[in-house]
Amino acid sequence: MFDIVSEIKKLKKEKDLSILAHYYEDGAIQDIADYVGDSFYLSKMGQQTPTKNILLAGVVFMAESVKILNPEKTVLVPDMNASCSLVKGAPYQKYLDWRLAHADAVCVTYINSSAEVKSISDAIITSSNAAEIVSAIPADRRILFGPDQHLGRWLSKKLNREFILWPGACEVHVLFNAKKLFQLTQQHPDAVVIAHPECDESVLQYATVIGSTSRLLDEVTNNKTTKKFIVATETGIFHQMKKNRPDAELIQAPVLDEACACNDCPYMKMNSLEKIHQALLTFKPEVKLDENLRLKAFISLDRMMKITSGQKVTWPEKFTAPL
């Protein structure tokens, strides 16, 4: 009888390959991965894994980031169509025009962006390290922040820094409904509300803990004072939360339309064990980047990696249009 999990494990070993999976993937995919985490963790593991080949089960911009940082490695994805609403909402030419209109500002770009957009950014951030990156920027410099306006607005208030925001949003996180969340908190007054900063501030106002997927997982894992959590982020994280705290009750934060599965990222859920198996058999789809583009995008990602490892960086005084 064909056992797809055993076959994937066998192919991984034969082909000197590691699987990196995001928390928003289905539980079955997380369970066969060598490394499971948020986008920052996966970027780091892409650099640290000793294997020559990598399959990233997430969305394509994450695999692009791994390729930018590791040009010598073959980077595969299960489905090249696994995009992101933030990537789609920040097309290169419009982002470039925005940059040029504020050429003296430091451009901080969320990792949920294309390689092309990364190539015209000064530093990349994730929700895990955003505060650390922004804090490394001189206080007298203006900051452009994109493409997620909700993450940017939350960060601006947290750090008391003025941001010029790109008007983008995650199509999953913006659907959480503040009114219904308030009603849910009234039904469960003993629950701790935890939320991802991509949510609208009307939702975040009810959260006790706001942070990246890894931060939310840490809260559920380590907060032993409660056994009930209302969770405002993508449903995939529930898999690890349940493994770490089987005694806890996890309640998904409500969206406006109760009839839809809007808490699921449609792009993350495009991946499957069958597609992973096929990718390992064929070594396709492979993420490939023009070397000139990769080198330009590397600069902003490398600043992120350097700052988070305690190194000092320099910031360009002014942005000029790429040749």
N, C-alpha and C positions, 0 to 999 in steps of 0.2 A: 504494500500500500504506500502511495506517495505521501511523504511527510514534508511539507514545504518548509517548516522551521528547520528541520534537520538538514535539508538541502541547502538552505541559505547559510547555515553554520558551516557546512562542508565547503561551499564555494568561497566563503570569506577566508578560510584557512588556505585553500588552494591558490587564491588570487592575491594573497597578502593585502587584505582589505579590511578597513574598519568601517562600521556603520555608526554614524552620528545621527541622533534623532532629537527633534524638538519636543518639548512637553505637550504641544498641541496635537501631536500625532495620536492615532488610535493606540490603545494599550498594547495590542499585539505587536505593533511595530516598536514601541518603546522597549518591550521585553526582549527583543532580539538584537537591540542596539548595544554597541560597546560603550557608548557614551550618550547620556540623556541629559538635556539641560536647556537653558535659555540661549538666546543668540550670541551673547558674549561668551558664555562657557563653550559653546560649540566652535566659535572662532579660535579660542585658546587651544581646545583639544585638537582642532585641525592642524595646528602647529606642532603639538606635542606628541601626537600619536606616531609610533614608529613605522607604521605600515606605509607602503609606497602608494597605495590606492585608498580612496575614501568614497563612500556613498553617503550623501547627506539626505536624510528623510526629513524634509521640512518644506520650505519654499525656496524658489530658485535664487533669490537675492542672498540667502544664507550660504548656498553653495558657491555663488560668485565670490563672496567674501573670503571663503576658505581658499578658493583658487587664487585670488589676488595675493593672499599672504603666503601661499605655497605653490608657486608656479611649476615646481618640479613634480608635483603629484597629479595623478589622474583623479578628477573629481566627477562623480556620477550623481544623478538624481533619478528618482523613480519616474517622474513625470515633468517634462520641460514646461508644461502649461500651468504648473503650480506657481502662480504669481502672487500678487498682494495688492490690495486696494490702495495702499499708500504708495507703492511703486507706480501704479497706473495713474494715480492722482498727482504725480510730480514728474511730468515729462521733461526730458533734458532741456529742450530749447526754452521752455517757459521758466524753468529753474535757473537757467543761465541768464536770461533777461532779468530775473529778480536779483540775482547776484550782482550783475553789472549796475543795477540801479542803486545798490548799496555797497559799492566797491571798497569802502573803507572799513566795513564791518567784518567781524570774524564769523564765518559760516559754519555752524554746527548742524550736522545732518544725522538724523536717526538712521540706524543701520538698515531699517526697512526702506531701502532706496536702491535704485539701479546702480550698476557699476559706472555708468556714464555720469550720473548725478554725484556719486562719490568722487569722481575725478575732478570736479569743480568745487569740492568742499574742502574746508580747512581741517575739520576733525569730525570723525564719526563717533556717535555715542549709542549706547543701548540704555534701556530703562534701568539696568543694573548699575551702570557707571556714569550716568548722565551728570549727576551732581559733582562728581569728582572731576570730570572733564571740564565742565563749565567753570568750576572754581579755579582751574589752572589758567584761565583767560584773564589778562589784566583788567582791573575794574574799570578803567577808562575806555575800554573798547566796546563798541556797539556789537550786539549779537544778532545774527540772523539764525532762526531756528526753523527747521522743517524736517520731514513733511507733516508730522503729526502735531496739530495745533493744541490738542488737549494735553498731551505730554508736555509740550512747551509752556503752556499756560500754568500748569501745576508746578513745573520746575522754576518758572519765573517768580512765582509767589514764594516758593520754598527758599530760594536763594536771594530774594530781593534784588533781582537783576532784570532790567528791562530787555525784553525780546521783541524783535520784529518777526512775526509768525507767518509761516506759509499756511494757507487755509486747507490743510489736508486732514483726513481722519480715517481710522480703522473702521471698516464697515461692520465688524462684529461688535466692537466695544461701544460704539455710539448707540447701539440699539437697546442697551440696558436702560430701564425706565425708572426715573427718580421717584415718581409718585407711587408706583407699585412696590419699589424697594422700601419706601417709608412704611407702607402698609404691612409689608413682610416683617419689618423690624418690630412693629407693634404686635404681630402675632408671635414673634420669637424674641422677646426682650433679653433673653439670656445669650443670644447669638452674637458673635463678633463678626462685623462686616469687614471684609478684606477686598480690595479692588486694585485693578491695574490702572496706572495713570493715563492710559489711552481713553479711559471713560470720560464722559462729560463731567464738568465740575458740579453739575446739579446732582450727579450720582456720587461723586467723590465726597460730597459734604456729609454723607452718612457713614463713611468708612472710618474705622478705627486705625486700620493699617492700609497704606497705599504703597505699592511697590511692584517690582518686576515679578515675573512668574516664579523665579527662584526665591524671591523675598516672601511671596505669598505661601509658597510651599514650606519655607522655614517657619513661618508663623503657625501654620497648622501642625507641623511636626513638633515644635518646641513649646508652644503655649499650652501648658497642662492645666491652666486655671479654668479652661472651658472645654466642652466637648461638642460645641455647636458653632458652625461657621457659615455665614452667607458669603458666597464667592462670586465676585463680579469680574470674571475673565473667561477665556475660552474653556470649553468643557474638558479638553484633553488633560489638563493639569490634575483633574480629579483622580486619574489613575495612580499617580505617584502619591497624592495626598492620602488615598485610601490604603495604599501599601504602608505608608509611614505611620498613619493614625487610624487603624481599623476600628478603634473605639469611638471615633468622632462622627458626628452627623454633619454632612456637607449639603448645603442647600444652594442650588443655583440661583443667582440673582435674576429677577424677572425682566423680560423684554416686553414691549408693548403688545406684540402679536403672539399670543400664547400658542397659536396653531403651528407656528414655524419652528424649525430647529436653528434659530438665528444665533444661538450661542456657539455653534460650530463654525470654524473658519472653513469656507468651502474649498479653499486652495490647499490647506493642510490635509483635508480629508480626501483629496484626489489621490493621495498615495495609498498603496496597499502592499500586502505581502507578495501578491502575485507580480506586481510591477517591480518590486525590489528583486525578486527572484529572476525575472526576465532581464533586468539591468545587469545583474551579476553574470548571467549567461552570455550576454551580448556585449557588455561594456558600453552600453548606450542606454539613455542619452548621456553624453559627456558635456560638461560645462567647459567651453573654450572661450578665451578672451584674446582680443588683439593685444599684442605685447605693449604697444604704446599706451593703450587705454589702461591696461593693468598697472603699468608703472605710475601713471597719473593717479589712479584710484588708490594705489598702495600708500601714497603720502598721507592721506587723511586717516586711513585705517591704522597705519603705523603710529601716527600720533596718539590714537586711542590706546594702542598696546603699550606705548612708551609711558604715557601718563599713568596708566593703571599699574605699571610695574615700578613706579617711583622715579622715573627719569624726567629731567627737565626738557622742555621743547621750546622752540622759537615759533613765533606767529608772523605770517606775512603782513606787511604794513598795508598793502592794497592789492586787491584782486584785479587781474587783467585777463581779458578774453583769451582763451586758448587758441593757438595757431591752427 
